[in-house]
Amino acid sequence: MKSYVPDRPTADCRALIEAVETRARTAEKEARALPRTARQAYIYDHTFTNEIEAVAYHLATAINRVPDFRDPFLYAEKLRSLYLTHPNPLMSLVADKVFLPRYCAHFDTPIRPPKIHAVHDDPADLDLSSLPQTAMLKISDGCKMNLLHGPGMPVTRFAYRRFLRQFWHIDHWRRHAELHYRDIPRRLMVEEALLPIERLSETGVFCAFGRPYMAITKSGYAADRFYGAVDGILALEDSLKPLERYEDMRPPPFGTAFPDPFRDAMLETTRRLAAPLPHCRVDFMLSEGRCFLGEISISPVALRDFFHEPEQQKMDSDLFDLSKLPDCLAQGRAIAAKLGWPTETSFGHVSPDDPRLATGGQ
């Protein structure tokens, strides 16, 4: 079976990567003369010649070839192509941490996110003395931009200024060309903190067109989820039958992804939230006998690096029948309109017939 992941970068892949990285080095040198808050945008804008190239580059570094977004084969190749050809507003809506509770309320899910205490368009409006005893400060349009406030570790003015200096000016979508993040308003939210963090456990359920097909569990600090050792990876026994073969390919589970009494509620919440989406990972957090929705991730690991074994590639890829995308788009726009979210996007407007989709934007 052809893997479409060469052992070494192909010639055209090397040319793409070298051209991008040469421009990036030049832009980084030039950006040193700019204000710190303007550097990221300058480097990105002067590194990539177009959005196709930006989306392709990050995947090319993982799969050793130029992605073909006109006729995608790999799991991540199909899903990264959505940034370019699928202007679905739900991709941004569900990734917005502030808007997520409204999306959950729309589907009346059994499990909801932690309570949001406050939302600020301007972080200068936050009065640190008004923070509840425990809270997690988050920037709404990014990932891993969090600051914990709790007993014995209160957020000081110095820590808050350092947090904002580090993250507030960062466009998360530019980090790996995850274009759906670009349409999320930047806000500071104060959310209920789930403590103690060291006893927090998590489950992420992967879904294809609304159907769960795999779950990953991990215990430990939330910001490190899925990047360290996993407790268990397993196929859901009540979902797609072909994926029973995953049991022979992945490490045996060392725990359960769906502990009682939350199993049914977690799966039902997952199915409702994922139903109108072509792909997502629905994350849950278990803390002190309670279960919360963590987030809905459209692009786990930035959709850059997935399983490379040929059979796994085909199994993952076969989940995604791209002929279903028009129905997803219609549902996405209808739900966005009903919830008061913009139905037009800044991404996904490249014509499927654009020949540059097959050549990394070249």
N, C-alpha and C positions, 0 to 999 in steps of 0.2 A: 504494500500500500504506500503510495507516495505521501510523504509527510508535509511537503511544502515548507519545511523548516530546514534549510541546508545547515551542514555542520559549520561552514564558514560563510561570511557575507559574500553574496554574489557581486560581480563587477559593478552592476548598476546600483546595487545597495551601497557598496563602498563609496561610489561617486556621490550618491545622495548624502550620505552621512558626512563625508569629508567636506562637501560644499557647505552644508548647514553649520558644521562645527567651525569651519574657517570663518564664516560670517559672524558666528557667535563670539569667537575670540576677538575679532576686530571691534564688534559692538561693545563688548565688555570693557575694552580699553577706552573707547570713546565715552562710555557712560560714566567713567570715573570723574569726569568734569561736570556732571549733572548733579542736581540735588538728589540725595539718597532716595527720596520717594518717587523719583521719576526714572530710576535706572532700570527697574524690571521691565516696564513698558517699552523703553527705548531698545533694550537688548532683544526682546521678543520681536518687536516690529522690524528690526534690522537684521534679524537672523533668518526669518522665514519670508519667502517671496509671495506666498499665498497660503490660505488656510488648508488646502489639500496637503501641501508640503508639511505644514505643522502637525497635522493629524497623522500623516504617514511616517514622519521621522521617528516619533516615539515608539511606534510599533516596529519599524524596520530595525531598530537597535536590538530588539528582542528576538525577531524571527529570521534575521540574517538575509532578508530579501525585501524588495520593494513591495509593500502591500498592494493588492489589486482590489480596489474598492468598487470597480465595475462588476467583477465576478469574484466576490470574496469566498474563501474556502474555510479559513480558520474561524474558530469561535470569536476571538478578539478582533479578527479582521472584519467579520460581519458586523459586530457591534460598534467598532470604531467608525465604520462607514456611516452609521446613523448620524454622527455629528455633521456630516456633509450633505446628506440626502434626505433626512427625515426631520422636518421642522415641527417636532411634537412638543407643545408647551408643557406637557406633563413632566417631561424630563427635567425641566427647571423647577417646576412647582414642587415636586416631591422632594427635591434636593434642598429646598429652602427650609431651614430649621424653624423659622418663624411661622411659615405657612403650613407646616406639616400637621399640627393639631387640627386645622380646619379640614384638611384632606381626610384625616381619620374620622372626623365627625361626619363628613359626607357619606362615608361608608358604614358608620355606626360600628366601628370595630370593637371587639371585646377588650383589646389591649390598646392603651393610649400612651403617648410620650409623657415624660415627667412634666410637672407644672412649670409654666413660664411665668416668672414673677414680674418681669418688665422687659420692654423693648425700647431701644434708643436709636434714632437715626444718627444722632451726633453723640459719640462716646463721652464728650465733655459734659453731657447732661446727667451722667450717672453720679449720684451722691453716694460715695462709698459707705457713709454712715447709715444709709438706708438699706444696705444689704441685709437679707435675712441671715440667720445664724449659719446656715450652710447654703452655698450656691455655686453654680458653675457658670462662669462668664464665657460666652461663645460669640464668635463672629459668624454671621449667618450665611455668608456666601463662600465659605471655605471649609477645609477639612483639617482637623487637629490644630485648630486655633482656639485653644481653651485655656482658662485660668480658674483654678479651684480656690474657693473661699470656704473655710471651715474652722472648727475649733482647733486652736493651736497653730493655725496657718492662715490667719486673716490676710486679705488682700490690702496691702499698704498703698499709699499714694505712689511711692517709688516703684513697687512691683507693677502697679497698674500702668504707669507711664512706660515702663519697660515693655510690658505686654503690647501696648498700642504701638510703640515705636517698632517693635518686631513684626507685627502682623497687620495693622490697620491699613497700610498702604498696599498690601500684597493682593494682586489679582490671582486668586487660586486657579482660575481657568487657564492662565498662561503657563502654569508649571508644567503641565503635560498635555496641553491643548485639549482639555475637557470642556468643549465649547458650551455645553448646556449651563455651566456655572456662570457664564457671562451675563445671563438674564436674571440673576438673583440680586435683588437690592442688598446693598451692604448695610447691615444693622448690627448693633450689639444687643444680645439678649442675655437676660439673667434667668437661668433655669434652675430648677430644683436639683441639688446634688445628691447622688446616690452613694452613700457612705456606709461602711468603710470600703474604699476602692479596692483594697487588697482581697476583699471577699466577693467582689462583683464577678459574676460569670456571664458569658455572652453566647448567643447563638445567632448565626447568620444563615438565612434560608435563601438560596438562589432560585430564581423563577424564570421560566421562558414562556412568554405569552400567557401569564397568569397561572402557570402550573409549576408548583414546587418540584425541583428535581435533585437538589443536594443541600445538605446542611453542614455547616462547620461550627464547631464549638471551641471556645477558648476561655480559660480563666486568667484573670490578671488585670493589669492596668489597661483601661479602655483605649488609650491612645496607641497601644501596641497591638491591637487585635489583628490577627491573621498574619502578622509579620514574624512572629516567633514560633515556638513549637505549638502545634494544635493538640487539643485533647482528643479529638476524634473527627473523622470525616466519614460520612455515610450517605448512601442513597436513601431517599424516602420510600418506604415499602409500599405506600399507597399512591405513588405518582406514576412516572413514566416507566413502564415495564422494561424496556431495553436497558435502562440504567442499573438493573440488578447486577450487571456485569462489573459495575464499579467496585463491588465487594472484592473482586479478585485483583483490582488494580491499585487500590488506595490502602493506606494503613488501616488496620482494624480499629474500630472505635474503642476508646478506653473509658467512655462514659456515654451518657445519653444526651442527645441534643434537645430533647423535649421532656423535661422532668414533669412528673405529676406534681400538682394538679393542673399544670399550664398547657399540656400538650394540645388538647383540642382547641383552646383559645388561641394559641400561637399559630397553629395551622390555619384556622379560620380567618384570623387577622391577616395572615400572609396572603391567602387566596383573594380576599376582598381588595387589599391594597394593590396587589400585583396584576389584577384582572385586566386593566386597560393598558398595561405597559409591555413593550416587547421584551424587555429584560430588566431585572433589578435584583438586588440582594436586600432582604428585609431583616434588619437586625433587632434582636431583643436583648434586654439586660435584666438579669435576675439579681435582686438585692434584698437580703433580710426577709425572705418569704414573699416578696412582691415581684411582679413582672411588668416591665415597661417596654414600650417600643423605643428603640434607640434611634434609628434613622432608616431611610430608604436610599440605598446607593445605586445609582444608575451605572456607575463605572468602577466596580471594585478593582483595586490595584491599578487604577487608571486605564484598565483594559489594555495593558501593554504586554503582559507576560502570563500565559496560562500553560496548561499541560502540553508538552511537546511530543509525547509518544503518539505515533500515527493513529492508533485505534482510539485513543482518548480524544484526539483532535476531531476525528470523524463523529464520535458519539456526541461531543459537545456541539459541534457545528450542525449536526442533523436536527437539533432541537429548534433551530431558528429557521422557520419557513418565511422568507422575506416577502412572499406574496401576501402575508397577513398585515403588512405594514400600513396599507391604505386604511384598513379598518381601525387600526390602532390610532392613526392620525386623526380620523374622524371622531373617535371616542375622546381622544386627548383634548381636542379643541372644544368639544361640547362640555366636558367636565370643567375645563379651565374657564370657559365663559360663565358657567353656572356659579363657580366659586369666586368670580370677580378677578381672575388672573388674566393677563394679556394672552390673546390667542395667537398673536404673531411672534415669531422668534427672530433672533439675530443670527441663528445658525441653521444649517440644514437645507440651504437653498441652491446648492450646486446641482445642476442637471444630471440625472443618472447617465446621460449619454456623453457627458464631458469626457473626452479621451484622457485628460490629465488624471482622472481617478485611477487609472491603471498604471500610471507612471510616477506616482508620488508627487504630483503637481508640476512635473517638469514639462 
